Amino acid sequence: MVPPWVWQDLIRRALIEDVGAGDLTTNAIFSPESTGALLFCARQPLVSCGMAAVRETYQQLDDRVVVSVVHNDGTMVAPGDVLARISGPSRALLTGERVALNIVQRLSAIATVTRQVVRDLDGLPTLLLDTRKTTPGWRTLERWATSVGGAKNHRFNLHDAVLIKDNHIAGAGGIQAAIHAVKESVGPTVHIEIEVDRLDQIEEALAAGPAGILFDNMDVDTLRTAVFMVGGRAFTEASGGIRPDMVRAIAETGVNALSLGWLTHSAQAVDIGADWEVDDGQ
């Protein structure tokens, strides 16, 4: 779950950015006493995600607003389905509309594409992992959205685990030098994974005893050979340049996991509309 302060801080800053000194249009058209309702409606198939953002947006604007969520996070919805009904003072409803929609559209997009990839892996034991390729300041939310879609979270930040990459290896003077330096520094309980991009690096890496090996930017045939060479002696992960249409073939190589930055850096915002609820009896 996302800690409440994450929503509160993000939305506070978003409202300052969007509202400024006040909503000129809405305040000119609606009196302080005017009330109404908005319907947040899906305009495409999607996985609902981020309903807490709707509640927090309107809580910060006017605590008289009532947010009734129809489809909770993780629910697959169809075009035309109502995600939430928001009722109360008209000024607050329209002033907060864009901020709430922006967040829900972004998080629902990530959850939706993640769910699609998870389905592509159906029947295979391969884990789908997210990455640190997130929007600065949004990492907690974006990676939570991948978990809503069915992915497993990789290391959250640089302090969570060790991942020795190509530049670390180059600077340290080699694979074994890098692994030994890390082991001396962090102790025996920290997960250590090392990145390789060539088959001739695998035995050298295994000799130093990492917990995991990340195969970077390998094609499917090379990856299949790499998994065979490791032979279960370490956790294996495929990463680098992976698109959603590639995941099934990559998973079928036998790799333990694949990490997909695409989930957070390339998911396109889903289409969700905010429609004023018209009272037909008026």
Buried (B, 14 or more C-beta within 10 A) or exposed (E): EBEEEBBEEBBEEBBEEBBEEEBEEBEEEBEEEEBBBBBBBBEEEBBBBBBBBBBBBBBBBBEEBEBEBBBEBBBBBEEEBBBBBBBBBBBBBBBBBBBBBBBBBBBBBBBBBBBBBBEBBEEBEBBBBBBBBBEEEBBBBBBBBBBBBBBEEBBBEEEEBBBBBEEBBEEBEEBBBBBBBBBEEEEEEBBBBBBBBEBEBBEBBBEBEBEBBBBBEBEEEBBBBBBEBBEEEBBBBBBBEBEBEBBBEBBBBBBBBBBBBBBBEBBEBBBBEBEEBEEEEE
